[in-house]
Amino acid sequence: MSEAEKNLSALKGKIYKYSFLTAVVIEAISLIFLGFDRQFAAGLILGTCISAVNFRLHVLQILTLDFSQGKRRRGVLIKYVIRIVLYAISFYLALRISYICALGALLGFMTQKVAIVAEFVFRPLFTKKEEPETPKQYNNLDEDGWPEKKRWYDYDYDPERDRKVRSRKGR
């Protein structure tokens, strides 16, 4: 197993953990508004599981990409359609049970997305990055003896030279 696959495996574990934790939080919040509703819980479990399966299919798609032009487009499109059909079938089944079950399934579909946003947006915002120590050779760059950069106003304007340059360009 390569280093990239190990990192991806660790990332998948975090995403799955956060998505199921998100589902538990959604269920806890639903207890306040709906009380314990089996249909909502079933829809939430269905949506979370389908979302996890689709995430797994997406990861497999990324790992098995064939970089020849025709096969890549066709394979990506087919796997994308399969994932959308899985969402559609599970939502239809949840909708056939009840609207509350369909709502739970929709929220279950969103658990993977919430987990990904939590991992890549919120975690970097709240974690402190340690800055590496700068080497001694870069500490006093203002005193290194290099001249300062000249600005446009440091140059003298010579209209005669400007006229010569314009005449050479054909103006």
N, C-alpha and C positions, 0 to 999 in steps of 0.2 A: 504494500500500500504506500503510495507516494505521500509526500508531506502535504500537498494540496488536498488529497482525499482525507487525510487525518484531520486537517483543519475544518474541512467541510462536514465531516462526521461530528466533530465537537460542536460546530455551529448548529447542525440539525438537532442535536440533543438539547441545546439551549432553546431553540425555537419551539420544539415540541413541549418542553417543560413550561415555557412562558405561555404557550397557547392553552394548555390544559389549566394552568393557573388562572388565565384570563376567563376561561369557561367557568371555573369555580367562583370567581368574583362576580361574573354576570348572573350566575344562579343565586348567589347570596343577595345581590341587589334585587333580583326578581322576587325573592321571598318577601321583601318589604312591600312591593306593589301588587303582586299576584297571590301571595301565599305560596304554599307548595302546590304546584301544578305539574302533574305527571306529563301532560302533553308538551308543556314548555320545556321540561327537562329532557324529554325524549327528542324533541326537535334540536335542542342545544347539543345533545350528545351526537345526534346524527350529523349536524352541521360541522361540529368540531372534528369528528372522525373523517368526514368527506374532505374537509379542508386539509387534514393531515395527509390523507392519501394523495390529494392533488399536489401538495407540496413535495411529497416523496416522488411523484411522477415528474414533477418539474426538475427536481435535482437529478434524477436519472437522465432526463433529457439533456441537461447541461453536461453531464459526465460522458454521455455517449454521442456527442455531436460529431457528425462526419462533415469535414470541411470541404467536400466537393460540392460545387455550387448547386446542382440539380437535386441531389439527395437531401441536402440540408434544408432547403425550402420546403420540400414535400414532407419530410419527416417532422419538421417543426410544426407545420400546419396540421398534420394528422394528430400529433400528440396534443396540440392546443385544442383541437376540436373534441378529442376524447375527454380532456379535462372539463371543458365547458358542458359536454353532455352529462358527465357525472354530476356536476352542479345542478343541471336542469332536472335530471331524473330525481335526485334526492329532494330538491325543492318541490317538485310536483307531488312526490309521495308525502311529504310533510303537509303540503297544502290540502291533500285529500283527507288527511286526518283532521286538521282544524287550522284556523288562522293563527291561533296561539302557537301551535307546533311549527307552522311556517315562520313565524316571527323568531322562535327559538333557533330554527335552522339558519335563518339569515344571520342572526347574531353569532351562531357557531361558525359560519363561513368566515366571519370577520376576525375570529380569534387568531388565526395565523398572521393576518395582516397587522393586528395590534401587537403581536409578539415581535414581528420584524421591525416595526416602528420603535418599539421599546428597546430593542437591541441596538439598532443603528442610529437612532435619533436621540432618545432620552438618556441612554447610558453614557454616550460621549459627553453630553451636556453636563452631567452630574459627577463625572469622574475626573479627578485631578490628574493632569498629565505631568509627569516628571520631566523637566527639561534637562537635556544632557549638559554636562559641564563643558564650557568652551575651552579649547586649548589655549595655552599662554600666548602662542604666536598671534592669536586673533584678539587679544584683549585691548590693546591700545592702537587701534587702526587709525585714529585721528592724529596720532603722532608718528606716523610711519614715514614721513618725508615726501610723500607724493603731493604734487600740486593739486589745489582744489580745481574742480571742474569749472571751466569758463562758461559764463552765461551769454546769452545773445547780446546783452548790453555791455559786455566787456570788450567787444570788438568795435573798431572804428569804422564808420560807414564811409565808403569812397564811391561817390556817384560816377566818377569816370570809369572805375573798374566795373561797376554794375552795368554801365552802358556797353562796354566791350563784351561782357558776357552775353548780354541780350542780342547783340549784333551777330555773334557767332551762332546762336541758336536759330537764327533766321527770323527774328521778330522785327 
